[in-house]
Amino acid sequence: MPRRRNKDRYWDPYIAGALLGILLFLTFFLTGHGLGSSGGVNRVLVAVEDLLAPRHVDTTPYLAAIAGGERDPLDHWIVWQVAGILVGGFVSGWLRGRVRVETRRGPQITPRTRWAMAFIGGILMGYGARLARGCTSGQGLSGSAVLSVGSWAFLLSVFAGGYLIAWFFRRLWLPGGDG
Amino acid sequence: MAPWDLETALGGAGASVIYLLIGFAFGFILESAGFGDSRRLAAQFYWRNLTVIKVMLTAIMVAMILIFWSTALGWLDYDAVWVNPTYLWPGIAGGLIMGVGFVLGGFCPGTSLVGAATLKLDAIWFVVGAAVGIVGFGETVSLYNEFWNSSYLGRFSLPDWLNLPPGVVILALVSIGILILGIGEIVRRRIHGDLDEG
């Protein structure tokens, strides 16, 4: 049972959480701001848009604020940090033999269904994260640690949304015949 | 006193290296906690495995204690630290949409990057979807700019709102956090016994 073996090699959640907390603190201490991810992806995408349709970027206020005129959307700390996430995630998985082409899914659905749902879920996540001005990392984790009222309201909303809807989509994740 | 202006201290390239290292550690920890695996993440919402909430709450509690300790000791200038400005309703609306996206997609943006880096195909599809959503937002926000900039409360912290000293707020949050983790684990065991898989 390779999955069981994998699971046992994951770090204890409280230890992982404590290390993540220390990293988050060090980031605030060194740089004055927290961790992020969707903001970095956003900048990469706006950079692509700026290559393909610079006029459009310059005339859309939201995009122009990031990449209008001579502004370089990639000249920002979060872009480097997101590149680091990819490398760090890869190295961690590689050291533990978890870099493997596979599709993680509930036992009742096909890989194709899983990909479609991942794509749709991704759209909602990407859209919601920009609407909320940050994702689980930039808004939820970082904003909550510095006690932002909006970040706590956001974090509660993410979990509320998830728990409210989870029952309706249980077939995606749960084994058959189990609630 | 911290925080420092890295770009002035180290130059642009030096600062970039620091950010790259911070990201590396972030990605490494997420993957090590099992956050590259969508089943493990989604299990949170079915009370089968509470790793997500355990890691997140522990990280928030540890970071906020360290931040406010170092502020109290005069090492860190909290006023110079970025506190996400509050736009209450756009944040709540975005959060609810993300909650739905989390259940459907099995990831959040950060964890999907780690999943994609370890070649999980569902994570790669999620990243493609997120890219569509992000570009879609940039293209549509002008339709409802008013809402997106509404309920703006600026830099607004829980101690400001409750009119209590930060230490009291943190003590309360840590107590509530430990309570949530304890109760969550009891509920999970009541439902699923010793089964603890993602």
Interface residues (C-beta under 8 A of the other chain):
Chain A: R3 R4 N6 K7 Y10 W11 P13 Y14 A16 G17 A18 L19 L20 G21 I22 L23 L24 F25 L26 T27 F28 F29 L30 T31 G32 H33 G34 L35 S37 S38 V41 N42 L45 V46 E49 T60 P61 Y62 L63 W77 I78 W80 Q81 V82 A83 G84 I85 L86 V87 G88 G89 F90 V91 S92 G93 W94 R96 R98 V99 R100 V101 E102 T103 R104 R105 G106 P111 R114 W115 A116 M117 A118 F119 I120 G121 G122 I123 L124 M125 G126 Y127 G128 A129 R130 L131 A132 R133 G134 C135 T136 S137 G138 Q139 G140 L141 S142 G143 S144 A145 V146 L147 S148 V149 G150 S151 W152 A153 F154 L155 L156 S157 V158 F159 A160 G161 G162 Y163 L164 I165 A166 F169 R170 L172 W173 L174
Chain B: A2 P3 W4 D5 L6 A15 S16 I18 Y19 L20 L21 I22 G23 F24 A25 F26 G27 F28 I29 L30 E31 S32 A33 G34 G36 D37 S38 R39 R40 A42 A43 Q44 F45 Y46 L50 T51 I53 K54 V55 M56 L57 T58 A59 I60 M61 V62 A63 M64 L66 I67 S70 W75 L76 Y78 A80 V81 W82 V83 N84 P85 T86 Y87 L88 P90 G91 I92 A93 G94 G95 L96 I97 M98 G99 V100 G101 F102 V103 L104 G105 G106 F107 C108 P109 G110 T111 S112 L113 V114 G115 A116 A117 T118 L119 K120 L121 D122 A123 W125 F126 V127 V128 G129 A130 A131 V132 G133 I134 V135 G136 F137 G138 E139 V141 S142 N145 W148 L153 R155 F156 S157 L158 P159 D160 W161 P166 V169 I170 E197 G198
